[in-house]
């Protein structure tokens, strides 16, 4: 599968062409990278609130296999999109949520496609 750049993702979102793909990605991302380490603990769900065009908390440390739910409290739509396009919540309108599971250790920087100044970081540990 070909990766899209941030500019290409922004253009497609603006044209409304990624919405069906984003919904499909939300449904499948949780299963795509599952490994044995994620089965070693009881997975927790963490919440990142989107308020006043910021991600709260801006940096979150979780364990492999944990879930993160982004909740948009703003009037404007937002996304949580990995900087290289590895994962994306899709466009979240006010009151909507997007949940992803992180199975692999590492640091994931992300941003909002609509508001690139909005950034956050996920740190996944073993």
N, CA, C and O atoms as a Tinker XYZ file with bonds, in Angstrom:
   504  protein
     1  N      0.838000   -1.167000    0.000000    73     2
     2  CA     0.000000    0.000000    0.000000    64     1     3
     3  C      0.891000    1.241000    0.000000    63     2     4     5
     4  O      1.838000    1.313000    0.783000    81     3
     5  N      0.616000    2.192000   -0.839000    73     3     6
     6  CA     1.406000    3.408000   -0.958000    64     5     7
     7  C      1.082000    4.367000    0.179000    63     6     8     9
     8  O     -0.084000    4.572000    0.519000    81     7
     9  N      2.135000    4.959000    0.769000    73     7    10
    10  CA     1.935000    5.946000    1.828000    64     9    11
    11  C      1.686000    7.313000    1.226000    63    10    12    13
    12  O      2.239000    7.658000    0.182000    81    11
    13  N      0.851000    8.082000    1.894000    73    11    14
    14  CA     0.546000    9.437000    1.458000    64    13    15
    15  C      1.316000   10.433000    2.308000    63    14    16    17
    16  O      1.534000   10.202000    3.498000    81    15
    17  N      1.717000   11.514000    1.718000    73    15    18
    18  CA     2.353000   12.589000    2.466000    64    17    19
    19  C      1.288000   13.393000    3.195000    63    18    20    21
    20  O      0.097000   13.251000    2.916000    81    19
    21  N      1.718000   14.248000    4.138000    73    19    22
    22  CA     0.770000   15.101000    4.850000    64    21    23
    23  C      0.000000   15.985000    3.886000    63    22    24    25
    24  O     -1.206000   16.179000    4.042000    81    23
    25  N      0.690000   16.517000    2.897000    73    23    26
    26  CA     0.042000   17.394000    1.916000    64    25    27
    27  C     -1.031000   16.624000    1.142000    63    26    28    29
    28  O     -2.126000   17.137000    0.911000    81    27
    29  N     -0.707000   15.385000    0.741000    73    27    30
    30  CA    -1.684000   14.585000   -0.009000    64    29    31
    31  C     -2.888000   14.236000    0.867000    63    30    32    33
    32  O     -4.031000   14.291000    0.413000    81    31
    33  N     -2.619000   13.873000    2.137000    73    31    34
    34  CA    -3.716000   13.559000    3.054000    64    33    35
    35  C     -4.608000   14.780000    3.239000    63    34    36    37
    36  O     -5.834000   14.672000    3.217000    81    35
    37  N     -3.980000   15.953000    3.424000    73    35    38
    38  CA    -4.757000   17.186000    3.592000    64    37    39
    39  C     -5.626000   17.467000    2.377000    63    38    40    41
    40  O     -6.792000   17.840000    2.508000    81    39
    41  N     -5.046000   17.284000    1.186000    73    39    42
    42  CA    -5.807000   17.538000   -0.036000    64    41    43
    43  C     -6.981000   16.575000   -0.156000    63    42    44    45
    44  O     -8.083000   16.980000   -0.528000    81    43
    45  N     -6.751000   15.300000    0.157000    73    43    46
    46  CA    -7.822000   14.313000    0.056000    64    45    47
    47  C     -8.907000   14.560000    1.105000    63    46    48    49
    48  O    -10.096000   14.437000    0.813000    81    47
    49  N     -8.496000   14.907000    2.325000    73    47    50
    50  CA    -9.495000   15.208000    3.349000    64    49    51
    51  C    -10.326000   16.409000    2.951000    63    50    52    53
    52  O    -11.546000   16.420000    3.121000    81    51
    53  N     -9.655000   17.426000    2.418000    73    51    54
    54  CA   -10.364000   18.622000    1.977000    64    53    55
    55  C    -11.373000   18.313000    0.894000    63    54    56    57
    56  O    -12.432000   18.937000    0.821000    81    55
    57  N    -11.044000   17.350000    0.052000    73    55    58
    58  CA   -11.948000   16.979000   -1.032000    64    57    59
    59  C    -12.995000   15.965000   -0.570000    63    58    60    61
    60  O    -13.877000   15.587000   -1.342000    81    59
    61  N    -12.900000   15.525000    0.689000    73    59    62
    62  CA   -13.867000   14.559000    1.210000    64    61    63
    63  C    -13.663000   13.150000    0.699000    63    62    64    65
    64  O    -14.578000   12.329000    0.764000    81    63
    65  N    -12.463000   12.854000    0.188000    73    63    66
    66  CA   -12.232000   11.549000   -0.416000    64    65    67
    67  C    -11.687000   10.519000    0.554000    63    66    68    69
    68  O    -11.688000    9.330000    0.234000    81    67
    69  N    -11.223000   10.925000    1.726000    73    67    70
    70  CA   -10.645000    9.975000    2.666000    64    69    71
    71  C    -11.625000    9.482000    3.720000    63    70    72    73
    72  O    -11.307000    8.530000    4.432000    81    71
    73  N    -12.778000   10.075000    3.848000    73    71    74
    74  CA   -13.713000    9.696000    4.906000    64    73    75
    75  C    -14.021000    8.201000    4.918000    63    74    76    77
    76  O    -13.972000    7.592000    5.987000    81    75
    77  N    -14.339000    7.575000    3.767000    73    75    78
    78  CA   -14.615000    6.138000    3.808000    64    77    79
    79  C    -13.395000    5.331000    4.222000    63    78    80    81
    80  O    -13.527000    4.336000    4.935000    81    79
    81  N    -12.210000    5.743000    3.786000    73    79    82
    82  CA   -10.994000    5.024000    4.150000    64    81    83
    83  C    -10.674000    5.201000    5.620000    63    82    84    85
    84  O    -10.221000    4.256000    6.266000    81    83
    85  N    -10.898000    6.381000    6.162000    73    83    86
    86  CA   -10.621000    6.634000    7.569000    64    85    87
    87  C    -11.497000    5.752000    8.451000    63    86    88    89
    88  O    -11.015000    5.195000    9.437000    81    87
    89  N    -12.761000    5.621000    8.114000    73    87    90
    90  CA   -13.659000    4.769000    8.890000    64    89    91
    91  C    -13.203000    3.322000    8.843000    63    90    92    93
    92  O    -13.253000    2.622000    9.854000    81    91
    93  N    -12.764000    2.872000    7.686000    73    91    94
    94  CA   -12.269000    1.505000    7.549000    64    93    95
    95  C    -10.991000    1.328000    8.352000    63    94    96    97
    96  O    -10.816000    0.296000    8.999000    81    95
    97  N    -10.096000    2.302000    8.329000    73    95    98
    98  CA    -8.838000    2.214000    9.065000    64    97    99
    99  C     -9.099000    2.125000   10.561000    63    98   100   101
   100  O     -8.433000    1.358000   11.257000    81    99
   101  N    -10.061000    2.900000   11.070000    73    99   102
   102  CA   -10.375000    2.842000   12.495000    64   101   103
   103  C    -10.817000    1.446000   12.885000    63   102   104   105
   104  O    -10.505000    0.982000   13.982000    81   103
   105  N    -11.534000    0.773000   12.009000    73   103   106
   106  CA   -12.050000   -0.550000   12.329000    64   105   107
   107  C    -10.977000   -1.623000   12.256000    63   106   108   109
   108  O    -11.113000   -2.659000   12.907000    81   107
   109  N     -9.915000   -1.411000   11.485000    73   107   110
   110  CA    -8.934000   -2.470000   11.282000    64   109   111
   111  C     -7.595000   -2.224000   11.948000    63   110   112   113
   112  O     -6.864000   -3.187000   12.179000    81   111
   113  N     -7.228000   -0.984000   12.272000    73   111   114
   114  CA    -5.912000   -0.692000   12.832000    64   113   115
   115  C     -5.633000   -1.463000   14.112000    63   114   116   117
   116  O     -4.490000   -1.846000   14.361000    81   115
   117  N     -6.644000   -1.694000   14.918000    73   115   118
   118  CA    -6.425000   -2.352000   16.190000    64   117   119
   119  C     -5.926000   -3.775000   16.017000    63   118   120   121
   120  O     -5.282000   -4.300000   16.926000    81   119
   121  N     -6.190000   -4.408000   14.916000    73   119   122
   122  CA    -5.797000   -5.797000   14.711000    64   121   123
   123  C     -4.549000   -5.956000   13.839000    63   122   124   125
   124  O     -3.950000   -7.031000   13.817000    81   123
   125  N     -4.149000   -4.904000   13.124000    73   123   126
   126  CA    -3.095000   -5.047000   12.130000    64   125   127
   127  C     -1.731000   -5.389000   12.688000    63   126   128   129
   128  O     -0.983000   -6.122000   12.042000    81   127
   129  N     -1.370000   -4.884000   13.876000    73   127   130
   130  CA    -0.007000   -5.042000   14.357000    64   129   131
   131  C      0.065000   -5.763000   15.694000    63   130   132   133
   132  O      1.028000   -5.586000   16.440000    81   131
   133  N     -0.924000   -6.558000   16.000000    73   131   134
   134  CA    -0.937000   -7.234000   17.293000    64   133   135
   135  C      0.248000   -8.185000   17.404000    63   134   136   137
   136  O      0.543000   -8.941000   16.479000    81   135
   137  N      0.931000   -8.135000   18.567000    73   135   138
   138  CA     2.024000   -9.064000   18.825000    64   137   139
   139  C      1.853000   -9.655000   20.217000    63   138   140   141
   140  O      0.953000   -9.259000   20.957000    81   139
   141  N      2.719000  -10.606000   20.577000    73   139   142
   142  CA     2.568000  -11.330000   21.832000    64   141   143
   143  C      2.675000  -10.411000   23.043000    63   142   144   145
   144  O      2.006000  -10.655000   24.047000    81   143
   145  N      3.493000   -9.367000   22.981000    73   143   146
   146  CA     3.690000   -8.506000   24.145000    64   145   147
   147  C      2.406000   -7.828000   24.585000    63   146   148   149
   148  O      2.241000   -7.530000   25.769000    81   147
   149  N      1.500000   -7.580000   23.665000    73   147   150
   150  CA     0.267000   -6.890000   24.031000    64   149   151
   151  C     -0.690000   -7.799000   24.789000    63   150   152   153
   152  O     -1.638000   -7.311000   25.404000    81   151
   153  N     -0.466000   -9.092000   24.759000    73   151   154
   154  CA    -1.328000  -10.033000   25.464000    64   153   155
   155  C     -0.874000  -10.231000   26.909000    63   154   156   157
   156  O     -1.565000  -10.896000   27.680000    81   155
   157  N      0.291000   -9.659000   27.297000    73   155   158
   158  CA     0.875000   -9.911000   28.601000    64   157   159
   159  C      0.275000   -9.075000   29.726000    63   158   160   161
   160  O      0.618000   -9.306000   30.886000    81   159
   161  N     -0.574000   -8.147000   29.449000    73   159   162
   162  CA    -1.184000   -7.337000   30.498000    64   161   163
   163  C     -2.621000   -7.007000   30.119000    63   162   164   165
   164  O     -3.038000   -7.153000   28.970000    81   163
   165  N     -3.355000   -6.561000   31.116000    73   163   166
   166  CA    -4.726000   -6.138000   30.846000    64   165   167
   167  C     -4.681000   -4.768000   30.197000    63   166   168   169
   168  O     -4.235000   -3.797000   30.807000    81   167
   169  N     -5.132000   -4.695000   28.983000    73   167   170
   170  CA    -5.093000   -3.435000   28.233000    64   169   171
   171  C     -5.965000   -2.389000   28.914000    63   170   172   173
   172  O     -7.048000   -2.685000   29.417000    81   171
   173  N     -5.465000   -1.167000   28.916000    73   171   174
   174  CA    -6.207000   -0.040000   29.458000    64   173   175
   175  C     -6.593000    0.899000   28.327000    63   174   176   177
   176  O     -5.941000    0.943000   27.284000    81   175
   177  N     -7.655000    1.643000   28.551000    73   175   178
   178  CA    -8.055000    2.675000   27.598000    64   177   179
   179  C     -7.743000    4.034000   28.208000    63   178   180   181
   180  O     -8.176000    4.344000   29.318000    81   179
   181  N     -6.989000    4.839000   27.470000    73   179   182
   182  CA    -6.606000    6.186000   27.884000    64   181   183
   183  C     -7.391000    7.179000   27.036000    63   182   184   185
   184  O     -7.743000    6.881000   25.894000    81   183
   185  N     -7.664000    8.345000   27.584000    73   183   186
   186  CA    -8.435000    9.361000   26.866000    64   185   187
   187  C     -7.572000   10.595000   26.636000    63   186   188   189
   188  O     -6.914000   11.094000   27.549000    81   187
   189  N     -7.590000   11.074000   25.397000    73   187   190
   190  CA    -6.986000   12.354000   25.058000    64   189   191
   191  C     -8.126000   13.264000   24.617000    63   190   192   193
   192  O     -8.817000   12.988000   23.636000    81   191
   193  N     -8.309000   14.348000   25.357000    73   191   194
   194  CA    -9.352000   15.310000   25.031000    64   193   195
   195  C     -8.816000   16.339000   24.049000    63   194   196   197
   196  O     -7.672000   16.780000   24.156000    81   195
   197  N     -9.649000   16.713000   23.099000    73   195   198
   198  CA    -9.318000   17.782000   22.152000    64   197   199
   199  C    -10.170000   18.977000   22.558000    63   198   200   201
   200  O    -11.391000   18.975000   22.400000    81   199
   201  N     -9.489000   20.007000   23.091000    73   199   202
   202  CA   -10.155000   21.216000   23.575000    64   201   203
   203  C     -9.332000   22.433000   23.186000    63   202   204   205
   204  O     -8.104000   22.418000   23.274000    81   203
   205  N    -10.011000   23.483000   22.756000    73   203   206
   206  CA    -9.341000   24.740000   22.425000    64   205   207
   207  C     -8.146000   24.514000   21.495000    63   206   208   209
   208  O     -7.086000   25.114000   21.668000    81   207
   209  N     -8.336000   23.645000   20.514000    73   207   210
   210  CA    -7.317000   23.338000   19.502000    64   209   211
   211  C     -6.018000   22.830000   20.112000    63   210   212   213
   212  O     -4.929000   23.172000   19.650000    81   211
   213  N     -6.140000   22.005000   21.161000    73   211   214
   214  CA    -4.979000   21.326000   21.734000    64   213   215
   215  C     -5.363000   19.899000   22.103000    63   214   216   217
   216  O     -6.532000   19.591000   22.333000    81   215
   217  N     -4.346000   19.032000   22.153000    73   215   218
   218  CA    -4.523000   17.664000   22.632000    64   217   219
   219  C     -4.162000   17.668000   24.118000    63   218   220   221
   220  O     -3.088000   18.139000   24.491000    81   219
   221  N     -5.054000   17.143000   24.973000    73   219   222
   222  CA    -4.833000   17.119000   26.417000    64   221   223
   223  C     -4.943000   15.688000   26.927000    63   222   224   225
   224  O     -6.040000   15.132000   26.885000    81   223
   225  N     -3.873000   15.057000   27.407000    73   223   226
   226  CA    -2.527000   15.613000   27.543000    64   225   227
   227  C     -1.787000   15.643000   26.206000    63   226   228   229
   228  O     -2.121000   14.902000   25.281000    81   227
   229  N     -0.790000   16.502000   26.123000    73   227   230
   230  CA     0.003000   16.628000   24.899000    64   229   231
   231  C      0.936000   15.454000   24.695000    63   230   232   233
   232  O      1.222000   15.074000   23.559000    81   231
   233  N      1.414000   14.872000   25.791000    73   231   234
   234  CA     2.261000   13.676000   25.750000    64   233   235
   235  C      1.643000   12.639000   26.663000    63   234   236   237
   236  O      1.257000   12.946000   27.791000    81   235
   237  N      1.549000   11.405000   26.176000    73   235   238
   238  CA     0.943000   10.326000   26.945000    64   237   239
   239  C      1.824000    9.091000   26.841000    63   238   240   241
   240  O      2.206000    8.692000   25.741000    81   239
   241  N      2.150000    8.480000   27.987000    73   239   242
   242  CA     2.925000    7.238000   28.015000    64   241   243
   243  C      1.979000    6.096000   28.358000    63   242   244   245
   244  O      1.249000    6.153000   29.348000    81   243
   245  N      2.004000    5.051000   27.521000    73   243   246
   246  CA     1.117000    3.901000   27.696000    64   245   247
   247  C      1.924000    2.619000   27.545000    63   246   248   249
   248  O      3.099000    2.662000   27.181000    81   247
   249  N      1.298000    1.480000   27.823000    73   247   250
   250  CA     1.927000    0.178000   27.611000    64   249   251
   251  C      1.453000   -0.410000   26.288000    63   250   252   253
   252  O      0.349000   -0.126000   25.825000    81   251
   253  N      2.307000   -1.235000   25.690000    73   251   254
   254  CA     1.937000   -1.911000   24.446000    64   253   255
   255  C      0.637000   -2.681000   24.662000    63   254   256   257
   256  O      0.476000   -3.380000   25.662000    81   255
   257  N     -0.274000   -2.545000   23.723000    73   255   258
   258  CA    -1.578000   -3.192000   23.802000    64   257   259
   259  C     -2.678000   -2.292000   24.333000    63   258   260   261
   260  O     -3.858000   -2.632000   24.243000    81   259
   261  N     -2.303000   -1.144000   24.887000    73   259   262
   262  CA    -3.303000   -0.208000   25.404000    64   261   263
   263  C     -4.020000    0.508000   24.260000    63   262   264   265
   264  O     -3.536000    0.559000   23.129000    81   263
   265  N     -5.171000    1.049000   24.585000    73   263   266
   266  CA    -5.998000    1.780000   23.628000    64   265   267
   267  C     -6.002000    3.263000   24.000000    63   266   268   269
   268  O     -5.908000    3.624000   25.173000    81   267
   269  N     -6.111000    4.105000   22.986000    73   267   270
   270  CA    -6.281000    5.539000   23.219000    64   269   271
   271  C     -7.539000    5.985000   22.494000    63   270   272   273
   272  O     -7.736000    5.681000   21.317000    81   271
   273  N     -8.386000    6.708000   23.212000    73   271   274
   274  CA    -9.582000    7.292000   22.626000    64   273   275
   275  C     -9.429000    8.808000   22.634000    63   274   276   277
   276  O     -9.233000    9.414000   23.687000    81   275
   277  N     -9.520000    9.412000   21.459000    73   275   278
   278  CA    -9.511000   10.868000   21.320000    64   277   279
   279  C    -10.962000   11.332000   21.326000    63   278   280   281
   280  O    -11.799000   10.751000   20.635000    81   279
   281  N    -11.269000   12.367000   22.095000    73   279   282
   282  CA   -12.619000   12.919000   22.195000    64   281   283
   283  C    -12.561000   14.379000   21.767000    63   282   284   285
   284  O    -11.847000   15.180000   22.369000    81   283
   285  N    -13.314000   14.724000   20.724000    73   283   286
   286  CA   -13.323000   16.102000   20.239000    64   285   287
   287  C    -14.417000   16.900000   20.950000    63   286   288   289
   288  O    -15.606000   16.613000   20.804000    81   287
   289  N    -13.996000   17.905000   21.721000    73   287   290
   290  CA   -14.925000   18.797000   22.419000    64   289   291
   291  C    -15.080000   20.129000   21.692000    63   290   292   293
   292  O    -15.909000   20.954000   22.078000    81   291
   293  N    -14.290000   20.342000   20.648000    73   291   294
   294  CA   -14.315000   21.607000   19.905000    64   293   295
   295  C    -15.433000   21.625000   18.867000    63   294   296   297
   296  O    -15.949000   20.579000   18.471000    81   295
   297  N    -15.793000   22.820000   18.436000    73   295   298
   298  CA   -16.776000   22.972000   17.365000    64   297   299
   299  C    -16.183000   22.515000   16.036000    63   298   300   301
   300  O    -16.873000   21.906000   15.219000    81   299
   301  N    -14.900000   22.812000   15.824000    73   299   302
   302  CA   -14.223000   22.459000   14.562000    64   301   303
   303  C    -13.871000   20.974000   14.538000    63   302   304   305
   304  O    -13.618000   20.385000   15.589000    81   303
   305  N    -13.851000   20.362000   13.356000    73   303   306
   306  CA   -13.399000   18.975000   13.253000    64   305   307
   307  C    -11.885000   18.898000   13.459000    63   306   308   309
   308  O    -11.157000   19.846000   13.165000    81   307
   309  N    -11.428000   17.758000   13.968000    73   307   310
   310  CA   -10.002000   17.526000   14.191000    64   309   311
   311  C     -9.674000   16.082000   13.836000    63   310   312   313
   312  O    -10.557000   15.230000   13.746000    81   311
   313  N     -8.381000   15.828000   13.637000    73   311   314
   314  CA    -7.877000   14.467000   13.476000    64   313   315
   315  C     -6.722000   14.277000   14.440000    63   314   316   317
   316  O     -6.163000   15.247000   14.949000    81   315
   317  N     -6.367000   13.027000   14.689000    73   315   318
   318  CA    -5.090000   12.666000   15.304000    64   317   319
   319  C     -4.426000   11.792000   14.250000    63   318   320   321
   320  O     -4.838000   10.653000   14.031000    81   319
   321  N     -3.401000   12.324000   13.600000    73   319   322
   322  CA    -2.771000   11.677000   12.451000    64   321   323
   323  C     -1.277000   11.550000   12.699000    63   322   324   325
   324  O     -0.602000   12.550000   12.945000    81   323
   325  N     -0.756000   10.336000   12.637000    73   323   326
   326  CA     0.678000   10.109000   12.814000    64   325   327
   327  C      1.428000   10.881000   11.746000    63   326   328   329
   328  O      0.981000   10.950000   10.602000    81   327
   329  N      2.571000   11.466000   12.110000    73   327   330
   330  CA     3.310000   12.380000   11.223000    64   329   331
   331  C      3.611000   11.792000    9.849000    63   330   332   333
   332  O      3.618000   12.520000    8.857000    81   331
   333  N      3.859000   10.494000    9.777000    73   331   334
   334  CA     4.165000    9.848000    8.496000    64   333   335
   335  C      2.949000    9.138000    7.905000    63   334   336   337
   336  O      3.064000    8.449000    6.891000    81   335
   337  N      1.802000    9.302000    8.527000    73   335   338
   338  CA     0.576000    8.710000    7.998000    64   337   339
   339  C      0.369000    7.250000    8.353000    63   338   340   341
   340  O     -0.463000    6.583000    7.739000    81   339
   341  N      1.117000    6.730000    9.344000    73   339   342
   342  CA     0.983000    5.323000    9.743000    64   341   343
   343  C     -0.406000    5.012000   10.297000    63   342   344   345
   344  O     -0.924000    3.913000   10.100000    81   343
   345  N     -1.001000    5.968000   10.983000    73   343   346
   346  CA    -2.342000    5.790000   11.539000    64   345   347
   347  C     -3.049000    7.139000   11.597000    63   346   348   349
   348  O     -2.428000    8.200000   11.534000    81   347
   349  N     -4.366000    7.055000   11.719000    73   347   350
   350  CA    -5.181000    8.261000   11.670000    64   349   351
   351  C     -6.543000    7.952000   12.279000    63   350   352   353
   352  O     -7.091000    6.873000   12.054000    81   351
   353  N     -7.086000    8.878000   13.038000    73   351   354
   354  CA    -8.423000    8.675000   13.605000    64   353   355
   355  C     -9.524000    8.987000   12.608000    63   354   356   357
   356  O    -10.682000    8.629000   12.818000    81   355
   357  N     -9.158000    9.658000   11.521000    73   355   358
   358  CA   -10.176000   10.196000   10.636000    64   357   359
   359  C    -10.698000   11.492000   11.232000    63   358   360   361
   360  O    -10.364000   11.836000   12.366000    81   359
   361  N    -11.507000   12.206000   10.482000    73   359   362
   362  CA   -12.048000   13.487000   10.942000    64   361   363
   363  C    -13.069000   13.243000   12.050000    63   362   364   365
   364  O    -14.016000   12.474000   11.882000    81   363
   365  N    -12.861000   13.909000   13.181000    73   363   366
   366  CA   -13.766000   13.795000   14.320000    64   365   367
   367  C    -14.505000   15.113000   14.494000    63   366   368   369
   368  O    -13.893000   16.152000   14.739000    81   367
   369  N    -15.825000   15.060000   14.364000    73   367   370
   370  CA   -16.647000   16.247000   14.609000    64   369   371
   371  C    -16.878000   16.382000   16.110000    63   370   372   373
   372  O    -16.554000   15.480000   16.882000    81   371
   373  N    -17.439000   17.513000   16.513000    73   371   374
   374  CA   -17.718000   17.754000   17.930000    64   373   375
   375  C    -18.518000   16.595000   18.518000    63   374   376   377
   376  O    -19.543000   16.188000   17.970000    81   375
   377  N    -18.031000   16.070000   19.645000    73   375   378
   378  CA   -18.707000   14.973000   20.322000    64   377   379
   379  C    -18.313000   13.595000   19.826000    63   378   380   381
   380  O    -18.674000   12.598000   20.450000    81   379
   381  N    -17.589000   13.510000   18.729000    73   379   382
   382  CA   -17.184000   12.209000   18.196000    64   381   383
   383  C    -15.874000   11.753000   18.832000    63   382   384   385
   384  O    -15.096000   12.552000   19.354000    81   383
   385  N    -15.658000   10.429000   18.770000    73   383   386
   386  CA   -14.443000    9.832000   19.311000    64   385   387
   387  C    -13.781000    8.952000   18.263000    63   386   388   389
   388  O    -14.421000    8.489000   17.319000    81   387
   389  N    -12.497000    8.735000   18.448000    73   387   390
   390  CA   -11.741000    7.803000   17.618000    64   389   391
   391  C    -10.810000    7.031000   18.527000    63   390   392   393
   392  O    -10.114000    7.627000   19.350000    81   391
   393  N    -10.783000    5.707000   18.392000    73   391   394
   394  CA    -9.972000    4.860000   19.263000    64   393   395
   395  C     -9.007000    4.036000   18.435000    63   394   396   397
   396  O     -9.381000    3.453000   17.418000    81   395
   397  N     -7.752000    3.993000   18.885000    73   395   398
   398  CA    -6.721000    3.184000   18.245000    64   397   399
   399  C     -6.001000    2.375000   19.313000    63   398   400   401
   400  O     -5.943000    2.783000   20.473000    81   399
   401  N     -5.452000    1.229000   18.922000    73   399   402
   402  CA    -4.668000    0.375000   19.800000    64   401   403
   403  C     -3.212000    0.441000   19.370000    63   402   404   405
   404  O     -2.907000    0.390000   18.179000    81   403
   405  N     -2.314000    0.555000   20.340000    73   403   406
   406  CA    -0.882000    0.659000   20.065000    64   405   407
   407  C     -0.188000   -0.581000   20.611000    63   406   408   409
   408  O     -0.096000   -0.763000   21.825000    81   407
   409  N      0.301000   -1.432000   19.715000    73   407   410
   410  CA     0.880000   -2.709000   20.097000    64   409   411
   411  C      2.400000   -2.737000   20.078000    63   410   412   413
   412  O      3.001000   -3.653000   20.639000    81   411
   413  N      3.028000   -1.767000   19.452000    73   411   414
   414  CA     4.471000   -1.793000   19.261000    64   413   415
   415  C      5.121000   -0.670000   20.054000    63   414   416   417
   416  O      4.655000    0.469000   20.032000    81   415
   417  N      6.216000   -1.005000   20.765000    73   415   418
   418  CA     6.958000    0.009000   21.516000    64   417   419
   419  C      7.483000    1.087000   20.581000    63   418   420   421
   420  O      7.804000    0.822000   19.423000    81   419
   421  N      7.564000    2.297000   21.095000    73   419   422
   422  CA     8.120000    3.393000   20.316000    64   421   423
   423  C      7.427000    4.703000   20.643000    63   422   424   425
   424  O      6.500000    4.759000   21.450000    81   423
   425  N      7.902000    5.747000   19.998000    73   423   426
   426  CA     7.346000    7.082000   20.177000    64   425   427
   427  C      6.646000    7.498000   18.896000    63   426   428   429
   428  O      7.209000    7.391000   17.806000    81   427
   429  N      5.436000    7.965000   19.030000    73   427   430
   430  CA     4.614000    8.348000   17.884000    64   429   431
   431  C      4.225000    9.821000   18.001000    63   430   432   433
   432  O      3.438000   10.193000   18.872000    81   431
   433  N      4.772000   10.647000   17.133000    73   431   434
   434  CA     4.365000   12.052000   17.070000    64   433   435
   435  C      3.164000   12.146000   16.135000    63   434   436   437
   436  O      3.108000   11.457000   15.116000    81   435
   437  N      2.207000   12.998000   16.485000    73   435   438
   438  CA     1.018000   13.138000   15.648000    64   437   439
   439  C      0.555000   14.587000   15.624000    63   438   440   441
   440  O      1.036000   15.419000   16.393000    81   439
   441  N     -0.377000   14.873000   14.738000    73   439   442
   442  CA    -0.883000   16.233000   14.550000    64   441   443
   443  C     -2.313000   16.172000   14.031000    63   442   444   445
   444  O     -2.829000   15.097000   13.727000    81   443
   445  N     -2.945000   17.331000   13.935000    73   443   446
   446  CA    -4.273000   17.450000   13.334000    64   445   447
   447  C     -4.096000   17.902000   11.889000    63   446   448   449
   448  O     -3.452000   18.920000   11.635000    81   447
   449  N     -4.651000   17.170000   10.956000    73   447   450
   450  CA    -4.533000   17.504000    9.533000    64   449   451
   451  C     -5.120000   18.884000    9.245000    63   450   452   453
   452  O     -4.584000   19.629000    8.425000    81   451
   453  N     -6.210000   19.222000    9.911000    73   451   454
   454  CA    -6.866000   20.504000    9.671000    64   453   455
   455  C     -6.132000   21.673000   10.331000    63   454   456   457
   456  O     -6.216000   22.810000    9.868000    81   455
   457  N     -5.415000   21.382000   11.410000    73   455   458
   458  CA    -4.732000   22.418000   12.206000    64   457   459
   459  C     -3.330000   21.907000   12.542000    63   458   460   461
   460  O     -3.106000   21.434000   13.656000    81   459
   461  N     -2.383000   21.991000   11.605000    73   459   462
   462  CA    -1.057000   21.382000   11.782000    64   461   463
   463  C     -0.273000   21.877000   13.002000    63   462   464   465
   464  O      0.684000   21.224000   13.417000    81   463
   465  N     -0.660000   23.015000   13.581000    73   463   466
   466  CA     0.017000   23.480000   14.799000    64   465   467
   467  C     -0.361000   22.621000   16.009000    63   466   468   469
   468  O      0.326000   22.659000   17.030000    81   467
   469  N     -1.438000   21.855000   15.905000    73   467   470
   470  CA    -1.858000   20.961000   16.981000    64   469   471
   471  C     -1.026000   19.691000   16.903000    63   470   472   473
   472  O     -1.121000   18.950000   15.924000    81   471
   473  N     -0.214000   19.430000   17.919000    73   471   474
   474  CA     0.637000   18.242000   17.915000    64   473   475
   475  C      0.548000   17.529000   19.253000    63   474   476   477
   476  O      0.167000   18.112000   20.268000    81   475
   477  N      0.908000   16.256000   19.228000    73   475   478
   478  CA     0.945000   15.449000   20.435000    64   477   479
   479  C      1.948000   14.329000   20.276000    63   478   480   481
   480  O      2.510000   14.124000   19.200000    81   479
   481  N      2.166000   13.601000   21.372000    73   479   482
   482  CA     3.131000   12.503000   21.336000    64   481   483
   483  C      2.620000   11.339000   22.179000    63   482   484   485
   484  O      2.136000   11.526000   23.295000    81   483
   485  N      2.738000   10.135000   21.623000    73   483   486
   486  CA     2.404000    8.899000   22.327000    64   485   487
   487  C      3.708000    8.140000   22.531000    63   486   488   489
   488  O      4.455000    7.923000   21.576000    81   487
   489  N      3.989000    7.734000   23.769000    73   487   490
   490  CA     5.161000    6.914000   24.070000    64   489   491
   491  C      4.639000    5.551000   24.508000    63   490   492   493
   492  O      3.927000    5.442000   25.506000    81   491
   493  N      5.001000    4.505000   23.750000    73   491   494
   494  CA     4.537000    3.149000   24.039000    64   493   495
   495  C      5.703000    2.359000   24.623000    63   494   496   497
   496  O      6.755000    2.239000   23.995000    81   495
   497  N      5.512000    1.816000   25.838000    73   495   498
   498  CA     6.536000    1.024000   26.507000    64   497   499
   499  C      6.095000   -0.434000   26.576000    63   498   500   501
   500  O      4.941000   -0.767000   26.305000    81   499
   501  N      7.045000   -1.297000   26.946000    73   499   502
   502  CA     6.753000   -2.739000   27.040000    64   501   503
   503  C      5.887000   -3.039000   28.245000    63   502   504
   504  O      5.542000   -4.196000   28.484000    81   503
